[in-house]
Each structure stands twice: as C-alpha cells, then as structure tokens.
Amino acid sequence: MVPQPAPCRFSARFNKAIFSPPTASDGQRLLGDLAAQLTGAELHARQDAFAQASEFIHRAAQAGGVGPVKKSFPRKAVRGGIHVDIEVQGGIPFIPDV
C-alpha cells in the first residue's frame, strides 16, 4: 500500500514469511500503519483515498479475498495526483477474518 504522489512516498507491506493469507483486519491494520507515517496535512489530503481503500478491503473480504490486483484510490482523479495504491502481486489477501 502506497500513498502517492512522490514527495510523500511511504509504504506498508505484509510479512510474506507468515504462511496464512492476510485477513481483512490485516489489510485495515496496514492502512492504519500507512496513515501513521503521514503528517496531518498529508493524511487530510488523502482522507477520501483511505476511506475508499478501506471499503475495497471490506468488499474483498465479503467476496472471500482478492487475487492479484493493482488499485488506486480515490477512484476519481484528484488535483495533484494524490492517491493511495493497493497492489497485490500474488496470493489471495483480504480474506474474511475467522
């Protein structure tokens, strides 16, 4: 997960050493970890992006997870190109919590 654009390039990654797929709660935690890296102004500028990314994770869990995907939020372009990316390169993350 990466907030964009570049002057504000941070990321949060799931630990691949863990053998079970990341749950929706893991995804939400990663979003929170990412948000914690931003200043108040950076977070405010990405408020809608984080809300939409959170909803994407919630919907993915309802569907049983999501396969490889690259999504940018917000879905509608924002001035300055400010967005948050979710990139899944393999596996099925955001499975429902047990």
C-alpha positions as a Markdown table, in Angstrom:
| # | Residue | x | y | z |
|---|---|---|---|---|
| 1 | Met | 0.0 | 0.0 | 0.0 |
| 2 | Val | 1.5 | 3.3 | -1.0 |
| 3 | Pro | 0.2 | 6.9 | -0.8 |
| 4 | Gln | 1.1 | 9.0 | -3.8 |
| 5 | Pro | 2.5 | 11.2 | -5.3 |
| 6 | Ala | 6.2 | 11.4 | -4.7 |
| 7 | Pro | 7.3 | 13.9 | -2.1 |
| 8 | Cys | 5.1 | 11.7 | 0.1 |
| 9 | Arg | 6.1 | 8.2 | -0.8 |
| 10 | Phe | 5.6 | 5.7 | 2.0 |
| 11 | Ser | 4.6 | 2.1 | 2.0 |
| 12 | Ala | 3.3 | -0.7 | 4.3 |
| 13 | Arg | 3.9 | -4.3 | 3.4 |
| 14 | Phe | 2.6 | -7.6 | 4.7 |
| 15 | Asn | 5.2 | -10.0 | 6.1 |
| 16 | Lys | 5.4 | -12.8 | 3.4 |
| 17 | Ala | 7.1 | -15.1 | 6.0 |
| 18 | Ile | 3.6 | -15.7 | 7.5 |
| 19 | Phe | 2.1 | -18.6 | 5.8 |
| 20 | Ser | -1.6 | -17.7 | 6.1 |
| 21 | Pro | -3.1 | -15.1 | 3.7 |
| 22 | Pro | -3.6 | -11.7 | 5.2 |
| 23 | Thr | -7.1 | -11.1 | 6.5 |
| 24 | Ala | -9.3 | -8.0 | 6.1 |
| 25 | Ser | -8.2 | -7.0 | 9.6 |
| 26 | Asp | -4.5 | -7.3 | 8.5 |
| 27 | Gly | -5.3 | -5.1 | 5.5 |
| 28 | Gln | -7.0 | -2.5 | 7.6 |
| 29 | Arg | -4.1 | -2.5 | 10.1 |
| 30 | Leu | -1.7 | -1.9 | 7.1 |
| 31 | Leu | -3.8 | 1.0 | 6.1 |
| 32 | Gly | -3.5 | 2.4 | 9.6 |
| 33 | Asp | 0.2 | 1.8 | 9.7 |
| 34 | Leu | 0.5 | 3.7 | 6.4 |
| 35 | Ala | -1.7 | 6.6 | 7.6 |
| 36 | Ala | 0.5 | 6.8 | 10.8 |
| 37 | Gln | 3.5 | 7.6 | 8.6 |
| 38 | Leu | 1.9 | 10.8 | 7.2 |
| 39 | Thr | 1.7 | 14.3 | 8.5 |
| 40 | Gly | -1.7 | 15.7 | 9.4 |
| 41 | Ala | -1.9 | 17.6 | 6.2 |
| 42 | Glu | -0.8 | 14.6 | 4.1 |
| 43 | Leu | -3.4 | 12.4 | 5.8 |
| 44 | His | -6.1 | 15.1 | 5.3 |
| 45 | Ala | -5.4 | 15.3 | 1.6 |
| 46 | Arg | -5.8 | 11.5 | 1.3 |
| 47 | Gln | -8.8 | 11.1 | 3.6 |
| 48 | Asp | -11.2 | 10.0 | 0.7 |
| 49 | Ala | -8.4 | 7.7 | -0.7 |
| 50 | Phe | -8.0 | 5.9 | 2.6 |
| 51 | Ala | -11.8 | 5.6 | 3.1 |
| 52 | Gln | -12.2 | 4.1 | -0.4 |
| 53 | Ala | -9.2 | 1.7 | 0.1 |
| 54 | Ser | -10.7 | 0.6 | 3.4 |
| 55 | Glu | -14.0 | -0.1 | 1.7 |
| 56 | Phe | -12.2 | -2.1 | -1.1 |
| 57 | Ile | -10.6 | -4.3 | 1.6 |
| 58 | His | -14.0 | -4.8 | 3.3 |
| 59 | Arg | -15.7 | -5.7 | 0.0 |
| 60 | Ala | -12.8 | -8.1 | -0.9 |
| 61 | Ala | -13.3 | -9.9 | 2.4 |
| 62 | Gln | -17.0 | -10.3 | 1.7 |
| 63 | Ala | -16.1 | -11.9 | -1.6 |
| 64 | Gly | -13.7 | -14.3 | 0.0 |
| 65 | Gly | -10.5 | -12.3 | -0.8 |
| 66 | Val | -9.0 | -10.8 | -3.9 |
| 67 | Gly | -6.4 | -12.1 | -6.4 |
| 68 | Pro | -3.6 | -10.1 | -8.0 |
| 69 | Val | -4.7 | -6.6 | -8.5 |
| 70 | Lys | -3.4 | -3.0 | -8.6 |
| 71 | Lys | -5.9 | -0.3 | -7.5 |
| 72 | Ser | -5.5 | 3.4 | -6.9 |
| 73 | Phe | -7.8 | 5.4 | -4.6 |
| 74 | Pro | -9.7 | 7.7 | -4.8 |
| 75 | Arg | -11.2 | 6.3 | -8.0 |
| 76 | Lys | -11.9 | 9.8 | -9.3 |
| 77 | Ala | -8.7 | 11.8 | -10.1 |
| 78 | Val | -7.7 | 14.4 | -7.6 |
| 79 | Arg | -5.8 | 17.6 | -8.3 |
| 80 | Gly | -2.1 | 17.0 | -7.8 |
| 81 | Gly | -2.4 | 13.2 | -8.4 |
| 82 | Ile | -2.8 | 12.4 | -4.7 |
| 83 | His | -3.8 | 8.8 | -4.2 |
| 84 | Val | -3.3 | 5.6 | -2.2 |
| 85 | Asp | -2.4 | 2.4 | -4.0 |
| 86 | Ile | -3.2 | -1.2 | -3.1 |
| 87 | Glu | -1.0 | -3.7 | -5.0 |
| 88 | Val | -1.4 | -7.4 | -4.7 |
| 89 | Gln | 1.3 | -9.3 | -6.7 |
| 90 | Gly | 0.2 | -12.8 | -5.7 |
| 91 | Gly | -1.9 | -14.9 | -3.4 |
| 92 | Ile | -5.4 | -14.1 | -2.1 |
| 93 | Pro | -5.2 | -11.4 | 0.6 |
| 94 | Phe | -8.0 | -9.7 | 2.5 |
| 95 | Ile | -9.8 | -13.0 | 3.3 |
| 96 | Pro | -12.6 | -12.8 | 5.8 |
| 97 | Asp | -11.4 | -12.8 | 9.5 |
| 98 | Val | -12.0 | -16.2 | 11.2 |
